[in-house]
Amino acid sequence: MQAEGAAEAIAAAIQSDLATKADLMAVKSEMTGSIAEAKADILKWMFGTIGFQTIVILGAVFALAHASHP
């Protein structure tokens, strides 16, 4: 009798720690959203950096062109 009670208690404790398919899908959904946000942030920073570098390079080219013509 005690062994059955102990076995049931252990089984209940183990099962409460197991993830269900719904739990896994919820985590997957959260991770997918986080990854999408990170990708959007990375793209925003990349295009901003490329745009800034382009402006700096064009400014340097115009400055050199202006300095070379008296």
MMTF fields as JSON, N, C-alpha, C and O atoms, coordinates in Angstrom:
{
  "mmtfVersion": "1.0.0",
  "mmtfProducer": "UNKNOWN",
  "numBonds": 279,
  "numAtoms": 280,
  "numGroups": 70,
  "numChains": 1,
  "numModels": 1,
  "chainsPerModel": [1],
  "groupsPerChain": [70],
  "chainIdList": ["A"],
  "bondAtomList": [4, 2, 8, 6, 12, 10, 16, 14, 20, 18, 24, 22, 28, 26, 32, 30, 36, 34, 40, 38, 44, 42, 48, 46, 52, 50, 56, 54, 60, 58, 64, 62, 68, 66, 72, 70, 76, 74, 80, 78, 84, 82, 88, 86, 92, 90, 96, 94, 100, 98, 104, 102, 108, 106, 112, 110, 116, 114, 120, 118, 124, 122, 128, 126, 132, 130, 136, 134, 140, 138, 144, 142, 148, 146, 152, 150, 156, 154, 160, 158, 164, 162, 168, 166, 172, 170, 176, 174, 180, 178, 184, 182, 188, 186, 192, 190, 196, 194, 200, 198, 204, 202, 208, 206, 212, 210, 216, 214, 220, 218, 224, 222, 228, 226, 232, 230, 236, 234, 240, 238, 244, 242, 248, 246, 252, 250, 256, 254, 260, 258, 264, 262, 268, 266, 272, 270, 276, 274],
  "bondOrderList": [1, 1, 1, 1, 1, 1, 1, 1, 1, 1, 1, 1, 1, 1, 1, 1, 1, 1, 1, 1, 1, 1, 1, 1, 1, 1, 1, 1, 1, 1, 1, 1, 1, 1, 1, 1, 1, 1, 1, 1, 1, 1, 1, 1, 1, 1, 1, 1, 1, 1, 1, 1, 1, 1, 1, 1, 1, 1, 1, 1, 1, 1, 1, 1, 1, 1, 1, 1, 1],
  "groupList": [{"groupName": "MET", "atomNameList": ["N", "CA", "C", "O"], "elementList": ["N", "C", "C", "O"], "formalChargeList": [0, 0, 0, 0], "bondAtomList": [1, 0, 2, 1, 3, 2], "bondOrderList": [1, 1, 2], "singleLetterCode": "M", "chemCompType": "L-PEPTIDE LINKING"}, {"groupName": "GLN", "atomNameList": ["N", "CA", "C", "O"], "elementList": ["N", "C", "C", "O"], "formalChargeList": [0, 0, 0, 0], "bondAtomList": [1, 0, 2, 1, 3, 2], "bondOrderList": [1, 1, 2], "singleLetterCode": "Q", "chemCompType": "L-PEPTIDE LINKING"}, {"groupName": "ALA", "atomNameList": ["N", "CA", "C", "O"], "elementList": ["N", "C", "C", "O"], "formalChargeList": [0, 0, 0, 0], "bondAtomList": [1, 0, 2, 1, 3, 2], "bondOrderList": [1, 1, 2], "singleLetterCode": "A", "chemCompType": "L-PEPTIDE LINKING"}, {"groupName": "GLU", "atomNameList": ["N", "CA", "C", "O"], "elementList": ["N", "C", "C", "O"], "formalChargeList": [0, 0, 0, 0], "bondAtomList": [1, 0, 2, 1, 3, 2], "bondOrderList": [1, 1, 2], "singleLetterCode": "E", "chemCompType": "L-PEPTIDE LINKING"}, {"groupName": "GLY", "atomNameList": ["N", "CA", "C", "O"], "elementList": ["N", "C", "C", "O"], "formalChargeList": [0, 0, 0, 0], "bondAtomList": [1, 0, 2, 1, 3, 2], "bondOrderList": [1, 1, 2], "singleLetterCode": "G", "chemCompType": "PEPTIDE LINKING"}, {"groupName": "ILE", "atomNameList": ["N", "CA", "C", "O"], "elementList": ["N", "C", "C", "O"], "formalChargeList": [0, 0, 0, 0], "bondAtomList": [1, 0, 2, 1, 3, 2], "bondOrderList": [1, 1, 2], "singleLetterCode": "I", "chemCompType": "L-PEPTIDE LINKING"}, {"groupName": "SER", "atomNameList": ["N", "CA", "C", "O"], "elementList": ["N", "C", "C", "O"], "formalChargeList": [0, 0, 0, 0], "bondAtomList": [1, 0, 2, 1, 3, 2], "bondOrderList": [1, 1, 2], "singleLetterCode": "S", "chemCompType": "L-PEPTIDE LINKING"}, {"groupName": "ASP", "atomNameList": ["N", "CA", "C", "O"], "elementList": ["N", "C", "C", "O"], "formalChargeList": [0, 0, 0, 0], "bondAtomList": [1, 0, 2, 1, 3, 2], "bondOrderList": [1, 1, 2], "singleLetterCode": "D", "chemCompType": "L-PEPTIDE LINKING"}, {"groupName": "LEU", "atomNameList": ["N", "CA", "C", "O"], "elementList": ["N", "C", "C", "O"], "formalChargeList": [0, 0, 0, 0], "bondAtomList": [1, 0, 2, 1, 3, 2], "bondOrderList": [1, 1, 2], "singleLetterCode": "L", "chemCompType": "L-PEPTIDE LINKING"}, {"groupName": "THR", "atomNameList": ["N", "CA", "C", "O"], "elementList": ["N", "C", "C", "O"], "formalChargeList": [0, 0, 0, 0], "bondAtomList": [1, 0, 2, 1, 3, 2], "bondOrderList": [1, 1, 2], "singleLetterCode": "T", "chemCompType": "L-PEPTIDE LINKING"}, {"groupName": "LYS", "atomNameList": ["N", "CA", "C", "O"], "elementList": ["N", "C", "C", "O"], "formalChargeList": [0, 0, 0, 0], "bondAtomList": [1, 0, 2, 1, 3, 2], "bondOrderList": [1, 1, 2], "singleLetterCode": "K", "chemCompType": "L-PEPTIDE LINKING"}, {"groupName": "VAL", "atomNameList": ["N", "CA", "C", "O"], "elementList": ["N", "C", "C", "O"], "formalChargeList": [0, 0, 0, 0], "bondAtomList": [1, 0, 2, 1, 3, 2], "bondOrderList": [1, 1, 2], "singleLetterCode": "V", "chemCompType": "L-PEPTIDE LINKING"}, {"groupName": "TRP", "atomNameList": ["N", "CA", "C", "O"], "elementList": ["N", "C", "C", "O"], "formalChargeList": [0, 0, 0, 0], "bondAtomList": [1, 0, 2, 1, 3, 2], "bondOrderList": [1, 1, 2], "singleLetterCode": "W", "chemCompType": "L-PEPTIDE LINKING"}, {"groupName": "PHE", "atomNameList": ["N", "CA", "C", "O"], "elementList": ["N", "C", "C", "O"], "formalChargeList": [0, 0, 0, 0], "bondAtomList": [1, 0, 2, 1, 3, 2], "bondOrderList": [1, 1, 2], "singleLetterCode": "F", "chemCompType": "L-PEPTIDE LINKING"}, {"groupName": "HIS", "atomNameList": ["N", "CA", "C", "O"], "elementList": ["N", "C", "C", "O"], "formalChargeList": [0, 0, 0, 0], "bondAtomList": [1, 0, 2, 1, 3, 2], "bondOrderList": [1, 1, 2], "singleLetterCode": "H", "chemCompType": "L-PEPTIDE LINKING"}, {"groupName": "PRO", "atomNameList": ["N", "CA", "C", "O"], "elementList": ["N", "C", "C", "O"], "formalChargeList": [0, 0, 0, 0], "bondAtomList": [1, 0, 2, 1, 3, 2], "bondOrderList": [1, 1, 2], "singleLetterCode": "P", "chemCompType": "L-PEPTIDE LINKING"}],
  "groupTypeList": [0, 1, 2, 3, 4, 2, 2, 3, 2, 5, 2, 2, 2, 5, 1, 6, 7, 8, 2, 9, 10, 2, 7, 8, 0, 2, 11, 10, 6, 3, 0, 9, 4, 6, 5, 2, 3, 2, 10, 2, 7, 5, 8, 10, 12, 0, 13, 4, 9, 5, 4, 13, 1, 9, 5, 11, 5, 8, 4, 2, 11, 13, 2, 8, 2, 14, 2, 6, 14, 15],
  "groupIdList": [1, 2, 3, 4, 5, 6, 7, 8, 9, 10, 11, 12, 13, 14, 15, 16, 17, 18, 19, 20, 21, 22, 23, 24, 25, 26, 27, 28, 29, 30, 31, 32, 33, 34, 35, 36, 37, 38, 39, 40, 41, 42, 43, 44, 45, 46, 47, 48, 49, 50, 51, 52, 53, 54, 55, 56, 57, 58, 59, 60, 61, 62, 63, 64, 65, 66, 67, 68, 69, 70],
  "secStructList": [7, 2, 2, 2, 2, 2, 2, 2, 2, 2, 2, 2, 2, 2, 2, 2, 2, 1, 7, 7, 2, 2, 2, 2, 2, 2, 2, 2, 2, 2, 2, 2, 2, 2, 2, 2, 2, 2, 2, 2, 2, 2, 2, 2, 2, 2, 2, 2, 2, 2, 2, 2, 2, 2, 2, 2, 2, 2, 2, 2, 2, 2, 2, 2, 2, 2, 2, 2, 7, 7],
  "xCoordList": [0.809, 0.0, 0.865, 0.637, 1.86, 2.724, 3.537, 3.795, 3.93, 4.714, 3.89, 4.41, 2.604, 1.745, 1.592, 1.625, 1.427, 1.301, 2.569, 2.52, 3.708, 4.985, 5.186, 5.659, 4.833, 4.981, 4.075, 4.482, 2.868, 1.951, 2.469, 2.361, 3.029, 3.572, 4.764, 4.895, 5.63, 6.803, 6.353, 6.877, 5.396, 4.906, 4.271, 4.47, 3.509, 2.887, 3.943, 3.814, 4.99, 6.056, 6.805, 7.139, 7.066, 7.792, 6.941, 7.44, 5.668, 4.793, 4.565, 4.331, 4.627, 4.419, 5.593, 5.447, 6.754, 7.939, 8.064, 8.87, 7.286, 7.386, 6.648, 5.6, 7.206, 6.574, 5.603, 5.878, 4.48, 3.507, 3.782, 4.597, 3.107, 3.249, 2.824, 3.425, 1.782, 1.326, 2.393, 2.594, 3.082, 4.173, 5.282, 5.799, 5.64, 6.705, 6.315, 7.143, 5.066, 4.604, 4.614, 4.945, 4.249, 4.27, 5.693, 5.924, 6.637, 8.042, 8.547, 9.259, 8.175, 8.584, 8.044, 8.751, 6.803, 6.195, 6.916, 7.177, 7.239, 7.973, 9.356, 9.796, 10.036, 11.377, 11.331, 12.185, 10.344, 10.208, 9.992, 10.574, 9.156, 8.926, 10.184, 10.473, 10.934, 12.176, 13.202, 13.9, 13.292, 14.24, 13.848, 14.709, 12.556, 12.097, 12.419, 12.839, 12.221, 12.55, 14.044, 14.453, 14.858, 16.313, 16.753, 17.612, 16.163, 16.506, 16.145, 16.914, 14.982, 14.557, 15.517, 15.867, 15.942, 16.884, 18.223, 18.816, 18.694, 19.973, 19.905, 20.821, 18.821, 18.677, 18.612, 19.207, 17.896, 17.794, 19.18, 19.521, 19.974, 21.311, 22.23, 23.029, 22.119, 22.971, 22.703, 23.637, 21.422, 21.113, 21.458, 21.878, 21.291, 21.688, 23.187, 23.646, 23.938, 25.401, 25.87, 26.754, 25.285, 25.661, 25.335, 26.131, 24.185, 23.804, 24.767, 25.165, 25.144, 26.08, 27.447, 28.055, 27.92, 29.211, 29.173, 30.152, 28.074, 27.937, 28.03, 28.702, 27.359, 27.404, 28.822, 29.285, 29.507, 30.879, 31.797, 32.599, 31.682, 32.533, 32.242, 33.165, 30.952, 30.613, 31.117, 31.584, 31.029, 31.553, 33.052, 33.559, 33.766, 35.211, 35.553, 36.493, 34.803, 35.049, 34.812, 35.631, 33.729, 33.45, 34.487, 34.878, 34.933, 35.955, 37.273, 37.936, 37.644, 38.878, 38.741, 39.685, 37.586, 37.376, 37.409, 37.963, 36.835, 36.817, 38.222, 38.612, 38.976, 40.343, 41.305, 42.275, 41.058, 41.983, 41.787, 42.675, 40.629, 40.375, 40.507, 39.753, 41.495, 41.681, 40.64, 40.693],
  "yCoordList": [-1.186, 0.0, 1.269, 2.195, 1.283, 2.46, 2.603, 3.714, 1.487, 1.531, 2.113, 2.87, 1.764, 2.321, 3.828, 4.574, 4.271, 5.706, 6.45, 7.533, 5.863, 6.485, 6.528, 7.53, 5.451, 5.407, 6.436, 7.083, 6.592, 7.588, 9.002, 9.862, 9.242, 10.571, 10.885, 12.0, 9.896, 10.105, 10.334, 11.218, 9.553, 9.709, 11.077, 11.705, 11.551, 12.876, 13.97, 14.943, 13.812, 14.817, 14.856, 15.933, 13.703, 13.644, 14.234, 15.006, 13.881, 14.367, 15.864, 16.502, 16.437, 17.88, 18.662, 19.833, 18.021, 18.683, 18.503, 19.182, 17.607, 17.356, 18.429, 18.92, 18.779, 19.777, 19.078, 17.99, 19.718, 19.184, 19.78, 20.691, 19.268, 19.827, 21.291, 22.112, 21.612, 23.002, 23.898, 25.029, 23.387, 24.155, 24.413, 25.526, 23.378, 23.513, 24.471, 25.254, 24.413, 25.319, 26.769, 27.682, 26.975, 28.331, 28.88, 30.037, 28.056, 28.487, 28.754, 29.729, 27.89, 28.079, 29.39, 30.116, 29.691, 30.935, 32.147, 33.116, 32.091, 33.197, 33.369, 34.489, 32.246, 32.308, 32.861, 33.66, 32.441, 32.932, 34.434, 35.147, 34.915, 36.358, 37.109, 38.176, 36.552, 37.192, 37.23, 38.229, 36.161, 36.104, 37.114, 37.785, 37.219, 38.181, 39.612, 40.431, 39.909, 41.252, 41.521, 42.618, 40.528, 40.7, 40.929, 41.77, 40.18, 40.371, 41.772, 42.407, 42.255, 43.6, 44.643, 45.599, 44.469, 45.411, 45.388, 46.437, 44.199, 44.081, 44.753, 45.479, 44.512, 45.148, 46.664, 47.378, 47.156, 48.604, 49.204, 50.23, 48.578, 49.079, 48.965, 49.864, 47.87, 47.698, 48.777, 49.405, 49.002, 50.011, 51.41, 52.251, 51.67, 52.961, 53.177, 54.26, 52.147, 52.233, 52.39, 53.197, 51.626, 51.732, 53.125, 53.715, 53.646, 55.002, 56.051, 56.961, 55.927, 56.884, 56.802, 57.827, 55.583, 55.421, 55.997, 56.599, 55.826, 56.37, 57.891, 58.489, 58.506, 59.973, 60.446, 61.434, 59.751, 60.136, 60.004, 60.897, 58.906, 58.695, 59.735, 60.287, 60.004, 61.023, 62.4, 63.171, 62.714, 63.979, 64.083, 65.137, 62.981, 62.986, 63.132, 63.845, 62.468, 62.571, 63.998, 64.541, 64.61, 65.999, 66.963, 67.918, 66.717, 67.58, 67.461, 68.468, 66.258, 66.076, 66.669, 67.268, 66.513, 67.082, 68.599, 69.245, 69.159, 70.622, 71.142, 72.206, 70.392, 70.831, 70.722, 71.477, 69.801, 69.618, 70.625, 70.788, 71.312, 72.345, 73.716, 74.071, 74.49, 75.829, 76.835, 77.983],
  "zCoordList": [0.0, 0.0, 0.0, -0.777, 0.89, 0.937, -0.346, -0.809, -0.903, -2.14, -3.28, -4.1, -3.337, -4.38, -4.206, -5.185, -2.98, -2.706, -3.07, -3.654, -2.723, -3.047, -4.557, -5.093, -5.239, -6.691, -7.359, -8.324, -6.863, -7.424, -7.186, -8.06, -6.007, -5.692, -6.588, -7.093, -6.779, -7.646, -9.089, -9.767, -9.557, -10.93, -11.126, -12.166, -10.141, -10.242, -10.271, -11.015, -9.461, -9.432, -10.756, -11.251, -11.323, -12.596, -13.709, -14.528, -13.748, -14.809, -14.73, -15.756, -13.543, -13.434, -14.013, -14.364, -14.113, -14.667, -16.176, -16.813, -16.75, -18.18, -18.968, -18.548, -20.105, -20.968, -21.914, -22.421, -22.137, -23.083, -24.462, -24.6, -25.466, -26.811, -26.827, -27.52, -26.055, -25.992, -25.374, -25.818, -24.339, -23.726, -24.736, -24.834, -25.482, -26.473, -27.595, -28.061, -28.025, -29.081, -28.593, -29.349, -27.32, -26.765, -26.737, -27.09, -26.322, -26.281, -27.698, -27.936, -28.627, -30.027, -30.571, -31.269, -30.256, -30.713, -30.137, -30.85, -28.845, -28.211, -28.833, -29.093, -29.068, -29.645, -31.066, -31.453, -31.835, -33.211, -33.22, -34.038, -32.308, -32.208, -31.818, -32.361, -30.874, -30.441, -31.569, -31.744, -32.321, -33.441, -34.514, -35.083, -34.789, -35.802, -35.37, -36.188, -34.087, -33.588, -33.699, -34.082, -33.368, -33.444, -34.891, -35.156, -35.821, -37.235, -37.698, -38.419, -37.288, -37.682, -37.118, -37.81, -35.872, -35.27, -35.994, -36.248, -36.322, -37.027, -38.396, -38.782, -39.127, -40.443, -40.324, -41.131, -39.324, -39.12, -38.875, -39.463, -38.017, -37.723, -38.943, -39.202, -39.686, -40.864, -41.897, -42.397, -42.225, -43.233, -42.745, -43.539, -41.47, -40.915, -41.019, -41.382, -40.7, -40.768, -42.21, -42.494, -43.11, -44.533, -45.06, -45.79, -44.7, -45.129, -44.597, -45.325, -43.323, -42.733, -43.416, -43.723, -43.649, -44.32, -45.727, -46.17, -46.433, -47.776, -47.756, -48.595, -46.803, -46.685, -46.376, -46.947, -45.482, -45.136, -46.356, -46.626, -47.083, -48.261, -49.338, -49.936, -49.587, -50.589, -50.166, -51.005, -48.888, -48.394, -48.606, -48.991, -48.354, -48.559, -50.037, -50.389, -50.897, -52.34, -52.81, -53.551, -52.404, -52.797, -52.232, -52.903, -51.001, -50.404, -51.183, -51.435, -51.556, -52.333, -53.718, -54.234, -54.322, -55.651, -55.588, -56.477, -54.569, -54.41, -54.108, -54.589, -53.314, -52.948, -54.126, -54.194, -55.052, -56.161, -57.283, -58.119, -57.322, -58.344, -57.702, -56.796, -58.197, -57.593, -57.986, -57.544]
}
